[in-house]
């Protein structure tokens, strides 16, 4: 495993140490790794969301009414529920 040294203000160092003292993490390194993994997952979800938004904008304006769009959505949800059961 690669190593990295990070300088922190005293307040952040104390915060990280308090999280370890709570017993959820075995070390400050474990805590920092968890934060970085969560940040990485968040960034990936954000990229996927932005791609979906871009795809939506690129698809143009729907000719369906809002009511028709929602009715179609509810039909798809009901269909998925019956398939899962």
PDB file of N, CA, C and O in Angstrom:
ATOM      1  N   UNK A   1       0.847  -1.173   0.000  1.00  0.00           N
ATOM      2  CA  UNK A   1       0.000   0.000   0.000  1.00  0.00           C
ATOM      3  C   UNK A   1       0.892   1.237   0.000  1.00  0.00           C
ATOM      4  O   UNK A   1       1.881   1.302   0.730  1.00  0.00           O
ATOM      5  N   UNK A   2       0.535   2.208  -0.821  1.00  0.00           N
ATOM      6  CA  UNK A   2       1.308   3.448  -0.896  1.00  0.00           C
ATOM      7  C   UNK A   2       1.057   4.298   0.340  1.00  0.00           C
ATOM      8  O   UNK A   2       0.012   4.194   0.983  1.00  0.00           O
ATOM      9  N   UNK A   3       2.020   5.129   0.656  1.00  0.00           N
ATOM     10  CA  UNK A   3       1.882   6.025   1.812  1.00  0.00           C
ATOM     11  C   UNK A   3       1.788   7.456   1.340  1.00  0.00           C
ATOM     12  O   UNK A   3       2.315   7.825   0.291  1.00  0.00           O
ATOM     13  N   UNK A   4       1.099   8.260   2.146  1.00  0.00           N
ATOM     14  CA  UNK A   4       0.948   9.680   1.866  1.00  0.00           C
ATOM     15  C   UNK A   4       0.948  10.412   3.200  1.00  0.00           C
ATOM     16  O   UNK A   4       0.243  10.016   4.128  1.00  0.00           O
ATOM     17  N   UNK A   5       1.719  11.454   3.297  1.00  0.00           N
ATOM     18  CA  UNK A   5       1.723  12.291   4.501  1.00  0.00           C
ATOM     19  C   UNK A   5       0.878  13.526   4.235  1.00  0.00           C
ATOM     20  O   UNK A   5       1.006  14.170   3.193  1.00  0.00           O
ATOM     21  N   UNK A   6       0.023  13.846   5.182  1.00  0.00           N
ATOM     22  CA  UNK A   6      -0.889  14.974   5.021  1.00  0.00           C
ATOM     23  C   UNK A   6      -0.764  15.874   6.241  1.00  0.00           C
ATOM     24  O   UNK A   6      -0.778  15.402   7.378  1.00  0.00           O
ATOM     25  N   UNK A   7      -0.643  17.172   5.998  1.00  0.00           N
ATOM     26  CA  UNK A   7      -0.619  18.141   7.090  1.00  0.00           C
ATOM     27  C   UNK A   7      -2.034  18.648   7.322  1.00  0.00           C
ATOM     28  O   UNK A   7      -2.741  19.003   6.379  1.00  0.00           O
ATOM     29  N   UNK A   8      -2.444  18.677   8.598  1.00  0.00           N
ATOM     30  CA  UNK A   8      -3.784  19.126   8.952  1.00  0.00           C
ATOM     31  C   UNK A   8      -3.717  20.204  10.009  1.00  0.00           C
ATOM     32  O   UNK A   8      -2.814  20.200  10.845  1.00  0.00           O
ATOM     33  N   UNK A   9      -4.667  21.133   9.983  1.00  0.00           N
ATOM     34  CA  UNK A   9      -4.777  22.057  11.105  1.00  0.00           C
ATOM     35  C   UNK A   9      -5.145  21.259  12.358  1.00  0.00           C
ATOM     36  O   UNK A   9      -5.726  20.178  12.262  1.00  0.00           O
ATOM     37  N   UNK A  10      -4.809  21.785  13.508  1.00  0.00           N
ATOM     38  CA  UNK A  10      -5.041  21.065  14.763  1.00  0.00           C
ATOM     39  C   UNK A  10      -6.503  20.656  14.942  1.00  0.00           C
ATOM     40  O   UNK A  10      -6.789  19.565  15.435  1.00  0.00           O
ATOM     41  N   UNK A  11      -7.420  21.524  14.544  1.00  0.00           N
ATOM     42  CA  UNK A  11      -8.837  21.209  14.690  1.00  0.00           C
ATOM     43  C   UNK A  11      -9.255  19.979  13.894  1.00  0.00           C
ATOM     44  O   UNK A  11     -10.012  19.149  14.396  1.00  0.00           O
ATOM     45  N   UNK A  12      -8.770  19.849  12.653  1.00  0.00           N
ATOM     46  CA  UNK A  12      -9.102  18.676  11.842  1.00  0.00           C
ATOM     47  C   UNK A  12      -8.423  17.422  12.378  1.00  0.00           C
ATOM     48  O   UNK A  12      -9.003  16.337  12.348  1.00  0.00           O
ATOM     49  N   UNK A  13      -7.215  17.570  12.861  1.00  0.00           N
ATOM     50  CA  UNK A  13      -6.514  16.429  13.462  1.00  0.00           C
ATOM     51  C   UNK A  13      -7.291  15.919  14.678  1.00  0.00           C
ATOM     52  O   UNK A  13      -7.483  14.715  14.848  1.00  0.00           O
ATOM     53  N   UNK A  14      -7.731  16.852  15.515  1.00  0.00           N
ATOM     54  CA  UNK A  14      -8.510  16.471  16.702  1.00  0.00           C
ATOM     55  C   UNK A  14      -9.824  15.811  16.295  1.00  0.00           C
ATOM     56  O   UNK A  14     -10.256  14.845  16.924  1.00  0.00           O
ATOM     57  N   UNK A  15     -10.458  16.328  15.248  1.00  0.00           N
ATOM     58  CA  UNK A  15     -11.708  15.741  14.781  1.00  0.00           C
ATOM     59  C   UNK A  15     -11.491  14.297  14.328  1.00  0.00           C
ATOM     60  O   UNK A  15     -12.245  13.401  14.710  1.00  0.00           O
ATOM     61  N   UNK A  16     -10.462  14.076  13.515  1.00  0.00           N
ATOM     62  CA  UNK A  16     -10.166  12.726  13.027  1.00  0.00           C
ATOM     63  C   UNK A  16      -9.870  11.787  14.198  1.00  0.00           C
ATOM     64  O   UNK A  16     -10.332  10.646  14.212  1.00  0.00           O
ATOM     65  N   UNK A  17      -9.120  12.253  15.155  1.00  0.00           N
ATOM     66  CA  UNK A  17      -8.795  11.423  16.318  1.00  0.00           C
ATOM     67  C   UNK A  17     -10.043  11.126  17.152  1.00  0.00           C
ATOM     68  O   UNK A  17     -10.161  10.046  17.733  1.00  0.00           O
ATOM     69  N   UNK A  18     -10.971  12.079  17.212  1.00  0.00           N
ATOM     70  CA  UNK A  18     -12.207  11.835  17.969  1.00  0.00           C
ATOM     71  C   UNK A  18     -13.064  10.786  17.270  1.00  0.00           C
ATOM     72  O   UNK A  18     -13.730   9.989  17.931  1.00  0.00           O
ATOM     73  N   UNK A  19     -13.055  10.779  15.940  1.00  0.00           N
ATOM     74  CA  UNK A  19     -13.807   9.755  15.199  1.00  0.00           C
ATOM     75  C   UNK A  19     -13.225   8.367  15.473  1.00  0.00           C
ATOM     76  O   UNK A  19     -13.969   7.394  15.597  1.00  0.00           O
ATOM     77  N   UNK A  20     -11.910   8.278  15.565  1.00  0.00           N
ATOM     78  CA  UNK A  20     -11.261   6.997  15.881  1.00  0.00           C
ATOM     79  C   UNK A  20     -11.611   6.591  17.308  1.00  0.00           C
ATOM     80  O   UNK A  20     -11.887   5.421  17.574  1.00  0.00           O
ATOM     81  N   UNK A  21     -11.600   7.557  18.226  1.00  0.00           N
ATOM     82  CA  UNK A  21     -11.895   7.271  19.638  1.00  0.00           C
ATOM     83  C   UNK A  21     -13.324   6.757  19.834  1.00  0.00           C
ATOM     84  O   UNK A  21     -13.598   6.027  20.786  1.00  0.00           O
ATOM     85  N   UNK A  22     -14.225   7.136  18.939  1.00  0.00           N
ATOM     86  CA  UNK A  22     -15.608   6.649  19.013  1.00  0.00           C
ATOM     87  C   UNK A  22     -15.689   5.155  18.715  1.00  0.00           C
ATOM     88  O   UNK A  22     -16.686   4.508  19.038  1.00  0.00           O
ATOM     89  N   UNK A  23     -14.645   4.608  18.102  1.00  0.00           N
ATOM     90  CA  UNK A  23     -14.597   3.175  17.845  1.00  0.00           C
ATOM     91  C   UNK A  23     -15.055   2.743  16.468  1.00  0.00           C
ATOM     92  O   UNK A  23     -15.025   1.552  16.156  1.00  0.00           O
ATOM     93  N   UNK A  24     -15.472   3.666  15.649  1.00  0.00           N
ATOM     94  CA  UNK A  24     -15.940   3.307  14.309  1.00  0.00           C
ATOM     95  C   UNK A  24     -14.778   3.015  13.369  1.00  0.00           C
ATOM     96  O   UNK A  24     -14.920   2.239  12.424  1.00  0.00           O
ATOM     97  N   UNK A  25     -13.639   3.628  13.623  1.00  0.00           N
ATOM     98  CA  UNK A  25     -12.451   3.463  12.781  1.00  0.00           C
ATOM     99  C   UNK A  25     -11.304   2.958  13.641  1.00  0.00           C
ATOM    100  O   UNK A  25     -11.207   3.282  14.824  1.00  0.00           O
ATOM    101  N   UNK A  26     -10.438   2.163  13.032  1.00  0.00           N
ATOM    102  CA  UNK A  26      -9.316   1.606  13.785  1.00  0.00           C
ATOM    103  C   UNK A  26      -8.142   2.569  13.866  1.00  0.00           C
ATOM    104  O   UNK A  26      -7.289   2.434  14.742  1.00  0.00           O
ATOM    105  N   UNK A  27      -8.091   3.538  12.961  1.00  0.00           N
ATOM    106  CA  UNK A  27      -6.996   4.511  12.951  1.00  0.00           C
ATOM    107  C   UNK A  27      -7.421   5.736  12.153  1.00  0.00           C
ATOM    108  O   UNK A  27      -8.430   5.714  11.448  1.00  0.00           O
ATOM    109  N   UNK A  28      -6.645   6.797  12.273  1.00  0.00           N
ATOM    110  CA  UNK A  28      -6.946   7.983  11.474  1.00  0.00           C
ATOM    111  C   UNK A  28      -6.766   7.672   9.991  1.00  0.00           C
ATOM    112  O   UNK A  28      -7.475   8.232   9.155  1.00  0.00           O
ATOM    113  N   UNK A  29      -5.842   6.801   9.657  1.00  0.00           N
ATOM    114  CA  UNK A  29      -5.665   6.406   8.255  1.00  0.00           C
ATOM    115  C   UNK A  29      -6.915   5.709   7.739  1.00  0.00           C
ATOM    116  O   UNK A  29      -7.343   5.947   6.610  1.00  0.00           O
ATOM    117  N   UNK A  30      -7.500   4.848   8.566  1.00  0.00           N
ATOM    118  CA  UNK A  30      -8.733   4.157   8.192  1.00  0.00           C
ATOM    119  C   UNK A  30      -9.842   5.178   7.955  1.00  0.00           C
ATOM    120  O   UNK A  30     -10.606   5.052   6.998  1.00  0.00           O
ATOM    121  N   UNK A  31      -9.931   6.177   8.809  1.00  0.00           N
ATOM    122  CA  UNK A  31     -10.935   7.231   8.677  1.00  0.00           C
ATOM    123  C   UNK A  31     -10.736   8.012   7.374  1.00  0.00           C
ATOM    124  O   UNK A  31     -11.696   8.245   6.639  1.00  0.00           O
ATOM    125  N   UNK A  32      -9.513   8.410   7.092  1.00  0.00           N
ATOM    126  CA  UNK A  32      -9.223   9.177   5.876  1.00  0.00           C
ATOM    127  C   UNK A  32      -9.509   8.330   4.635  1.00  0.00           C
ATOM    128  O   UNK A  32     -10.058   8.841   3.659  1.00  0.00           O
ATOM    129  N   UNK A  33      -9.146   7.043   4.657  1.00  0.00           N
ATOM    130  CA  UNK A  33      -9.452   6.167   3.522  1.00  0.00           C
ATOM    131  C   UNK A  33     -10.959   6.095   3.286  1.00  0.00           C
ATOM    132  O   UNK A  33     -11.410   6.131   2.142  1.00  0.00           O
ATOM    133  N   UNK A  34     -11.740   5.992   4.369  1.00  0.00           N
ATOM    134  CA  UNK A  34     -13.189   5.937   4.235  1.00  0.00           C
ATOM    135  C   UNK A  34     -13.730   7.236   3.630  1.00  0.00           C
ATOM    136  O   UNK A  34     -14.591   7.202   2.750  1.00  0.00           O
ATOM    137  N   UNK A  35     -13.228   8.368   4.099  1.00  0.00           N
ATOM    138  CA  UNK A  35     -13.660   9.655   3.533  1.00  0.00           C
ATOM    139  C   UNK A  35     -13.339   9.734   2.048  1.00  0.00           C
ATOM    140  O   UNK A  35     -14.156  10.202   1.255  1.00  0.00           O
ATOM    141  N   UNK A  36     -12.163   9.281   1.678  1.00  0.00           N
ATOM    142  CA  UNK A  36     -11.755   9.344   0.271  1.00  0.00           C
ATOM    143  C   UNK A  36     -12.587   8.396  -0.587  1.00  0.00           C
ATOM    144  O   UNK A  36     -12.952   8.740  -1.712  1.00  0.00           O
ATOM    145  N   UNK A  37     -12.892   7.203  -0.068  1.00  0.00           N
ATOM    146  CA  UNK A  37     -13.748   6.269  -0.815  1.00  0.00           C
ATOM    147  C   UNK A  37     -15.135   6.879  -1.022  1.00  0.00           C
ATOM    148  O   UNK A  37     -15.697   6.808  -2.115  1.00  0.00           O
ATOM    149  N   UNK A  38     -15.676   7.477   0.034  1.00  0.00           N
ATOM    150  CA  UNK A  38     -17.000   8.097  -0.083  1.00  0.00           C
ATOM    151  C   UNK A  38     -16.986   9.241  -1.084  1.00  0.00           C
ATOM    152  O   UNK A  38     -17.927   9.400  -1.861  1.00  0.00           O
ATOM    153  N   UNK A  39     -15.927  10.036  -1.068  1.00  0.00           N
ATOM    154  CA  UNK A  39     -15.799  11.145  -2.009  1.00  0.00           C
ATOM    155  C   UNK A  39     -15.706  10.618  -3.436  1.00  0.00           C
ATOM    156  O   UNK A  39     -16.302  11.185  -4.352  1.00  0.00           O
ATOM    157  N   UNK A  40     -14.965   9.547  -3.622  1.00  0.00           N
ATOM    158  CA  UNK A  40     -14.826   8.944  -4.945  1.00  0.00           C
ATOM    159  C   UNK A  40     -16.184   8.423  -5.441  1.00  0.00           C
ATOM    160  O   UNK A  40     -16.543   8.644  -6.597  1.00  0.00           O
ATOM    161  N   UNK A  41     -16.930   7.741  -4.582  1.00  0.00           N
ATOM    162  CA  UNK A  41     -18.257   7.237  -4.946  1.00  0.00           C
ATOM    163  C   UNK A  41     -19.199   8.392  -5.277  1.00  0.00           C
ATOM    164  O   UNK A  41     -19.977   8.315  -6.228  1.00  0.00           O
ATOM    165  N   UNK A  42     -19.124   9.462  -4.487  1.00  0.00           N
ATOM    166  CA  UNK A  42     -19.958  10.635  -4.738  1.00  0.00           C
ATOM    167  C   UNK A  42     -19.638  11.240  -6.104  1.00  0.00           C
ATOM    168  O   UNK A  42     -20.544  11.576  -6.868  1.00  0.00           O
ATOM    169  N   UNK A  43     -18.361  11.377  -6.405  1.00  0.00           N
ATOM    170  CA  UNK A  43     -17.947  11.949  -7.690  1.00  0.00           C
ATOM    171  C   UNK A  43     -18.433  11.086  -8.850  1.00  0.00           C
ATOM    172  O   UNK A  43     -18.846  11.614  -9.882  1.00  0.00           O
ATOM    173  N   UNK A  44     -18.388   9.756  -8.689  1.00  0.00           N
ATOM    174  CA  UNK A  44     -18.867   8.860  -9.738  1.00  0.00           C
ATOM    175  C   UNK A  44     -20.377   9.000  -9.933  1.00  0.00           C
ATOM    176  O   UNK A  44     -20.857   9.026 -11.066  1.00  0.00           O
ATOM    177  N   UNK A  45     -21.128   9.090  -8.830  1.00  0.00           N
ATOM    178  CA  UNK A  45     -22.582   9.280  -8.937  1.00  0.00           C
ATOM    179  C   UNK A  45     -22.904  10.626  -9.576  1.00  0.00           C
ATOM    180  O   UNK A  45     -23.833  10.734 -10.376  1.00  0.00           O
ATOM    181  N   UNK A  46     -22.136  11.646  -9.221  1.00  0.00           N
ATOM    182  CA  UNK A  46     -22.344  12.973  -9.794  1.00  0.00           C
ATOM    183  C   UNK A  46     -22.076  12.964 -11.298  1.00  0.00           C
ATOM    184  O   UNK A  46     -22.821  13.575 -12.064  1.00  0.00           O
ATOM    185  N   UNK A  47     -21.006  12.267 -11.728  1.00  0.00           N
ATOM    186  CA  UNK A  47     -20.714  12.161 -13.164  1.00  0.00           C
ATOM    187  C   UNK A  47     -21.852  11.448 -13.893  1.00  0.00           C
ATOM    188  O   UNK A  47     -22.251  11.874 -14.977  1.00  0.00           O
ATOM    189  N   UNK A  48     -22.380  10.366 -13.310  1.00  0.00           N
ATOM    190  CA  UNK A  48     -23.485   9.631 -13.932  1.00  0.00           C
ATOM    191  C   UNK A  48     -24.735  10.503 -14.013  1.00  0.00           C
ATOM    192  O   UNK A  48     -25.441  10.490 -15.021  1.00  0.00           O
ATOM    193  N   UNK A  49     -25.004  11.255 -12.956  1.00  0.00           N
ATOM    194  CA  UNK A  49     -26.158  12.146 -12.959  1.00  0.00           C
ATOM    195  C   UNK A  49     -26.002  13.224 -14.023  1.00  0.00           C
ATOM    196  O   UNK A  49     -26.952  13.528 -14.746  1.00  0.00           O
ATOM    197  N   UNK A  50     -24.813  13.800 -14.123  1.00  0.00           N
ATOM    198  CA  UNK A  50     -24.598  14.844 -15.124  1.00  0.00           C
ATOM    199  C   UNK A  50     -24.735  14.273 -16.532  1.00  0.00           C
ATOM    200  O   UNK A  50     -25.266  14.937 -17.422  1.00  0.00           O
ATOM    201  N   UNK A  51     -24.260  13.045 -16.737  1.00  0.00           N
ATOM    202  CA  UNK A  51     -24.403  12.403 -18.050  1.00  0.00           C
ATOM    203  C   UNK A  51     -25.878  12.200 -18.382  1.00  0.00           C
ATOM    204  O   UNK A  51     -26.286  12.401 -19.526  1.00  0.00           O
ATOM    205  N   UNK A  52     -26.692  11.799 -17.385  1.00  0.00           N
ATOM    206  CA  UNK A  52     -28.128  11.619 -17.613  1.00  0.00           C
ATOM    207  C   UNK A  52     -28.804  12.954 -17.919  1.00  0.00           C
ATOM    208  O   UNK A  52     -29.685  13.027 -18.775  1.00  0.00           O
ATOM    209  N   UNK A  53     -28.394  13.997 -17.225  1.00  0.00           N
ATOM    210  CA  UNK A  53     -28.943  15.333 -17.485  1.00  0.00           C
ATOM    211  C   UNK A  53     -28.589  15.779 -18.894  1.00  0.00           C
ATOM    212  O   UNK A  53     -29.443  16.273 -19.630  1.00  0.00           O
ATOM    213  N   UNK A  54     -27.321  15.604 -19.267  1.00  0.00           N
ATOM    214  CA  UNK A  54     -26.883  15.973 -20.616  1.00  0.00           C
ATOM    215  C   UNK A  54     -27.650  15.195 -21.680  1.00  0.00           C
ATOM    216  O   UNK A  54     -28.042  15.747 -22.708  1.00  0.00           O
ATOM    217  N   UNK A  55     -27.859  13.896 -21.418  1.00  0.00           N
ATOM    218  CA  UNK A  55     -28.614  13.068 -22.356  1.00  0.00           C
ATOM    219  C   UNK A  55     -30.048  13.573 -22.480  1.00  0.00           C
ATOM    220  O   UNK A  55     -30.610  13.610 -23.575  1.00  0.00           O
ATOM    221  N   UNK A  56     -30.631  13.958 -21.355  1.00  0.00           N
ATOM    222  CA  UNK A  56     -31.991  14.490 -21.376  1.00  0.00           C
ATOM    223  C   UNK A  56     -32.092  15.774 -22.180  1.00  0.00           C
ATOM    224  O   UNK A  56     -33.010  15.941 -22.983  1.00  0.00           O
ATOM    225  N   UNK A  57     -31.152  16.677 -21.964  1.00  0.00           N
ATOM    226  CA  UNK A  57     -31.166  17.926 -22.728  1.00  0.00           C
ATOM    227  C   UNK A  57     -30.973  17.661 -24.214  1.00  0.00           C
ATOM    228  O   UNK A  57     -31.614  18.302 -25.047  1.00  0.00           O
ATOM    229  N   UNK A  58     -30.102  16.729 -24.551  1.00  0.00           N
ATOM    230  CA  UNK A  58     -29.808  16.427 -25.947  1.00  0.00           C
ATOM    231  C   UNK A  58     -30.990  15.742 -26.640  1.00  0.00           C
ATOM    232  O   UNK A  58     -31.090  15.781 -27.867  1.00  0.00           O
ATOM    233  N   UNK A  59     -31.878  15.121 -25.875  1.00  0.00           N
ATOM    234  CA  UNK A  59     -32.990  14.392 -26.482  1.00  0.00           C
ATOM    235  C   UNK A  59     -34.090  15.310 -27.000  1.00  0.00           C
ATOM    236  O   UNK A  59     -34.961  14.877 -27.754  1.00  0.00           O
ATOM    237  N   UNK A  60     -34.054  16.546 -26.606  1.00  0.00           N
ATOM    238  CA  UNK A  60     -35.055  17.487 -27.096  1.00  0.00           C
ATOM    239  C   UNK A  60     -36.295  17.532 -26.228  1.00  0.00           C
ATOM    240  O   UNK A  60     -36.350  16.929 -25.156  1.00  0.00           O
ATOM    241  N   UNK A  61     -37.281  18.254 -26.708  1.00  0.00           N
ATOM    242  CA  UNK A  61     -38.520  18.464 -25.974  1.00  0.00           C
ATOM    243  C   UNK A  61     -39.498  17.335 -26.325  1.00  0.00           C
ATOM    244  O   UNK A  61     -39.680  16.991 -27.493  1.00  0.00           O
ATOM    245  N   UNK A  62     -40.104  16.784 -25.310  1.00  0.00           N
ATOM    246  CA  UNK A  62     -41.075  15.710 -25.504  1.00  0.00           C
ATOM    247  C   UNK A  62     -42.375  16.264 -26.053  1.00  0.00           C
ATOM    248  O   UNK A  62     -42.761  17.394 -25.757  1.00  0.00           O
ATOM    249  N   UNK A  63     -43.041  15.455 -26.854  1.00  0.00           N
ATOM    250  CA  UNK A  63     -44.355  15.852 -27.357  1.00  0.00           C
ATOM    251  C   UNK A  63     -45.459  15.380 -26.414  1.00  0.00           C
ATOM    252  O   UNK A  63     -46.628  15.707 -26.614  1.00  0.00           O
ATOM    253  N   UNK A  64     -45.088  14.605 -25.376  1.00  0.00           N
ATOM    254  CA  UNK A  64     -46.062  14.153 -24.390  1.00  0.00           C
ATOM    255  C   UNK A  64     -46.344  15.269 -23.390  1.00  0.00           C
ATOM    256  O   UNK A  64     -45.496  16.122 -23.130  1.00  0.00           O
ATOM    257  N   UNK A  65     -47.549  15.243 -22.839  1.00  0.00           N
ATOM    258  CA  UNK A  65     -47.868  16.176 -21.761  1.00  0.00           C
ATOM    259  C   UNK A  65     -47.211  15.667 -20.477  1.00  0.00           C
ATOM    260  O   UNK A  65     -46.770  14.519 -20.407  1.00  0.00           O
ATOM    261  N   UNK A  66     -47.154  16.517 -19.485  1.00  0.00           N
ATOM    262  CA  UNK A  66     -46.594  16.117 -18.195  1.00  0.00           C
ATOM    263  C   UNK A  66     -47.397  14.949 -17.622  1.00  0.00           C
ATOM    264  O   UNK A  66     -46.820  14.006 -17.082  1.00  0.00           O
ATOM    265  N   UNK A  67     -48.701  15.008 -17.735  1.00  0.00           N
ATOM    266  CA  UNK A  67     -49.544  13.913 -17.236  1.00  0.00           C
ATOM    267  C   UNK A  67     -49.231  12.605 -17.956  1.00  0.00           C
ATOM    268  O   UNK A  67     -49.187  11.547 -17.328  1.00  0.00           O
ATOM    269  N   UNK A  68     -49.016  12.669 -19.249  1.00  0.00           N
ATOM    270  CA  UNK A  68     -48.683  11.461 -20.014  1.00  0.00           C
ATOM    271  C   UNK A  68     -47.324  10.907 -19.616  1.00  0.00           C
ATOM    272  O   UNK A  68     -47.146   9.692 -19.524  1.00  0.00           O
ATOM    273  N   UNK A  69     -46.379  11.784 -19.382  1.00  0.00           N
ATOM    274  CA  UNK A  69     -45.047  11.352 -18.958  1.00  0.00           C
ATOM    275  C   UNK A  69     -45.137  10.614 -17.631  1.00  0.00           C
ATOM    276  O   UNK A  69     -44.559   9.540 -17.473  1.00  0.00           O
ATOM    277  N   UNK A  70     -45.873  11.198 -16.665  1.00  0.00           N
ATOM    278  CA  UNK A  70     -45.997  10.556 -15.356  1.00  0.00           C
ATOM    279  C   UNK A  70     -46.795   9.258 -15.439  1.00  0.00           C
ATOM    280  O   UNK A  70     -46.461   8.289 -14.757  1.00  0.00           O
ATOM    281  N   UNK A  71     -47.828   9.221 -16.251  1.00  0.00           N
ATOM    282  CA  UNK A  71     -48.610   7.994 -16.410  1.00  0.00           C
ATOM    283  C   UNK A  71     -47.727   6.881 -16.967  1.00  0.00           C
ATOM    284  O   UNK A  71     -47.809   5.737 -16.521  1.00  0.00           O
ATOM    285  N   UNK A  72     -46.892   7.213 -17.932  1.00  0.00           N
ATOM    286  CA  UNK A  72     -45.962   6.235 -18.494  1.00  0.00           C
ATOM    287  C   UNK A  72     -44.969   5.766 -17.443  1.00  0.00           C
ATOM    288  O   UNK A  72     -44.656   4.579 -17.359  1.00  0.00           O
ATOM    289  N   UNK A  73     -44.482   6.694 -16.651  1.00  0.00           N
ATOM    290  CA  UNK A  73     -43.550   6.346 -15.582  1.00  0.00           C
ATOM    291  C   UNK A  73     -44.196   5.395 -14.584  1.00  0.00           C
ATOM    292  O   UNK A  73     -43.593   4.392 -14.202  1.00  0.00           O
ATOM    293  N   UNK A  74     -45.420   5.705 -14.159  1.00  0.00           N
ATOM    294  CA  UNK A  74     -46.113   4.843 -13.199  1.00  0.00           C
ATOM    295  C   UNK A  74     -46.376   3.457 -13.783  1.00  0.00           C
ATOM    296  O   UNK A  74     -46.298   2.463 -13.061  1.00  0.00           O
ATOM    297  N   UNK A  75     -46.683   3.375 -15.074  1.00  0.00           N
ATOM    298  CA  UNK A  75     -46.864   2.074 -15.720  1.00  0.00           C
ATOM    299  C   UNK A  75     -45.562   1.273 -15.672  1.00  0.00           C
ATOM    300  O   UNK A  75     -45.575   0.073 -15.398  1.00  0.00           O
ATOM    301  N   UNK A  76     -44.449   1.938 -15.937  1.00  0.00           N
ATOM    302  CA  UNK A  76     -43.145   1.257 -15.900  1.00  0.00           C
ATOM    303  C   UNK A  76     -42.818   0.780 -14.491  1.00  0.00           C
ATOM    304  O   UNK A  76     -42.297  -0.321 -14.312  1.00  0.00           O
ATOM    305  N   UNK A  77     -43.117   1.593 -13.504  1.00  0.00           N
ATOM    306  CA  UNK A  77     -42.864   1.203 -12.105  1.00  0.00           C
ATOM    307  C   UNK A  77     -43.718   0.001 -11.737  1.00  0.00           C
ATOM    308  O   UNK A  77     -43.222  -0.955 -11.142  1.00  0.00           O
ATOM    309  N   UNK A  78     -45.005   0.044 -12.088  1.00  0.00           N
ATOM    310  CA  UNK A  78     -45.897  -1.088 -11.792  1.00  0.00           C
ATOM    311  C   UNK A  78     -45.416  -2.354 -12.488  1.00  0.00           C
ATOM    312  O   UNK A  78     -45.449  -3.439 -11.907  1.00  0.00           O
ATOM    313  N   UNK A  79     -44.974  -2.215 -13.723  1.00  0.00           N
ATOM    314  CA  UNK A  79     -44.467  -3.361 -14.487  1.00  0.00           C
ATOM    315  C   UNK A  79     -43.218  -3.939 -13.801  1.00  0.00           C
ATOM    316  O   UNK A  79     -43.074  -5.156 -13.681  1.00  0.00           O
ATOM    317  N   UNK A  80     -42.338  -3.069 -13.361  1.00  0.00           N
ATOM    318  CA  UNK A  80     -41.112  -3.534 -12.677  1.00  0.00           C
ATOM    319  C   UNK A  80     -41.447  -4.248 -11.379  1.00  0.00           C
ATOM    320  O   UNK A  80     -40.806  -5.240 -11.032  1.00  0.00           O
ATOM    321  N   UNK A  81     -42.442  -3.755 -10.662  1.00  0.00           N
ATOM    322  CA  UNK A  81     -42.858  -4.385  -9.394  1.00  0.00           C
ATOM    323  C   UNK A  81     -43.409  -5.783  -9.651  1.00  0.00           C
ATOM    324  O   UNK A  81     -43.099  -6.716  -8.910  1.00  0.00           O
ATOM    325  N   UNK A  82     -44.225  -5.937 -10.696  1.00  0.00           N
ATOM    326  CA  UNK A  82     -44.792  -7.255 -10.981  1.00  0.00           C
ATOM    327  C   UNK A  82     -43.721  -8.220 -11.465  1.00  0.00           C
ATOM    328  O   UNK A  82     -43.819  -9.422 -11.220  1.00  0.00           O
ATOM    329  N   UNK A  83     -42.710  -7.717 -12.142  1.00  0.00           N
ATOM    330  CA  UNK A  83     -41.601  -8.570 -12.598  1.00  0.00           C
ATOM    331  C   UNK A  83     -40.744  -9.024 -11.439  1.00  0.00           C
ATOM    332  O   UNK A  83     -40.206 -10.131 -11.451  1.00  0.00           O
ATOM    333  N   UNK A  84     -40.614  -8.165 -10.429  1.00  0.00           N
ATOM    334  CA  UNK A  84     -39.775  -8.497  -9.265  1.00  0.00           C
ATOM    335  C   UNK A  84     -40.466  -9.473  -8.322  1.00  0.00           C
ATOM    336  O   UNK A  84     -39.811 -10.203  -7.578  1.00  0.00           O
ATOM    337  N   UNK A  85     -41.781  -9.478  -8.359  1.00  0.00           N
ATOM    338  CA  UNK A  85     -42.545 -10.333  -7.424  1.00  0.00           C
ATOM    339  C   UNK A  85     -42.532 -11.791  -7.824  1.00  0.00           C
ATOM    340  O   UNK A  85     -43.126 -12.624  -7.140  1.00  0.00           O
TER     341      UNK A  85
END
